[in-house]
């Protein structure tokens, strides 16, 4: 609120309000009597008499409130109410006069309009009373609560704020919304209290293009966006009060600024799967896709985020394909800002894992080529992870797998990720190396990543990492030069020995056994000797006795010629 609004009114300002209240009471008392004496339109006046009786009770309650004269809303409400009552008094005098011969339709219209005004003003006064702000000093209520304010003071402030929002004119509404936005900026936790104490449904009503001033609508959009993005409770409140539909309409037809705020709110609301399904009910899928296609960078980013949320809802997923989401998402991958790229990559990964229908759409739109190209330029590790997941899903097609397997640049990128990426990237890259039918030449080209794969086999987390690393190694060890290189790597061999040790419970024994079997699978005497010298046979013997899969066969291969020599010597003797 502006500083002028924070000061309690002076006694000079209170006096006119008291005079107004006295005039209202006099006019109201006279009306209550005259409304019973009318001779025309008796039915309408009976209804009006009931409303006037209710108003009399409300006015009495207001005058009994300790701080009623300090509330600036009454400076607008009371003069308007007096005007309505005076108009009704004039109409009652005409209806009481037996000689009245005016137009019947005109009198009905005048009575209906006056009655409607009285209803609205009575509702505003009742709202003001229910808020409780007339029972607390204006100077306290309108002051912006400081950092140490208690929930009670903050609750009073919020109720007063929403009272002004609902009762006041454009300026009152604008100032109330300014205070609400300032409250969100100063105290992130205030959103939950606003959701509980404020009238969020009315805040959503202010988004209506047909009934509200543009500046009020814009501030309301800002407030709802901040509220929806604040926390789960506030987001749930915005959704349950019917906010999603109006926000989608703004996203479709609003100004650039309004679209950006609406997109933020829609993304936040759809983060809850229980809310995301409603996007389809409001016809919002096409709206979100169009916002991705033609919106500002900020709008596009949050609209893509909302589509990503919707993509996780099975009942709506197919609609995304039918409405043309895939080519738009792939375009964002190429031309969007970094944040939009990440969300688009996440969404494409979700769709690519959803079945052949979406995989075919992505491939049809040259999605594989775009994803492979994007790998060279990505700076965001999260985006790269989503891209790799998408490629893994697409590789289930034989045609796609052949394209990936034959791309030397792509294979080398996988090798570099295994060496230098984070654990998730390493796992994803290793799973591709283990799955694809890579040529011997390309396997030799990435031979330097084998040491990293051995190291990855030691890590129990994330789940599946050991298996992915072992399978990648087994694939690469089909090349003779790679087997020799790994066997000469003393550090890697010692790691394998440690992993084979039955006392080492951090590693599933099947995986190091697979790798040892692959190293000696080509029959190289040099590889056998190095493994034997490192002490592999002792652990394999124990694992064979424990009936670990593959251990007995690996032990036999490792012993190979040595056993034959022993058996031959025994036979001769």
Secondary structure, DSSP 8 states (H G I E B T S, - for coil): --GGGGS---HHHHHHHHHHHHHHHHHHHHHHHHTTS--SSHHHHHHHHHHHHHHHHHHHHHHHSTTGGG-TTHHHHHHHHHHHHHHHHHHHHHHH-TT----HHHHHHHHHHHHHHHHHHHHHHHHHHHHTGGGS-HHHHHS---TT--HHHHHHHHHHHHHHHHHS-HHHHHHHHHHHHHHHHH-TTHHHHHHHHS-HHHHHHTT-TTTS-HHHHHHHHHHHHHHHHH-HHHHHHHHHTTHHHHHHHHHHHS-HHHHHHHHHHHHHHHTSHHHHTHHHHTTHHHHHHHHHHHS-HHHHHHHHHHHHHHHT-HHHHHHHHHTTHHHHHHHHHHHS-HHHHHHHHHHHHHHHTT-HHHHHHHHHTTHHHHHHHHTTT---HHHHHHHHHHHHHHTTSHHHHHHHHH-HHHHHHHHHHHHHS-HHHHHHHHHHHHHS---HHHHHHTGGGHHHHHHHTT---STTHHHHHHHHHHHHTTSHHHHHHHHH-HHHHHHHHHHH-TT-TTS-HHHHHHHHHHHSTT--HHHHHHHHHHTHHHHHHHHHHTT-TTHHHHHHHHHHHHHHHHHHHHHH-
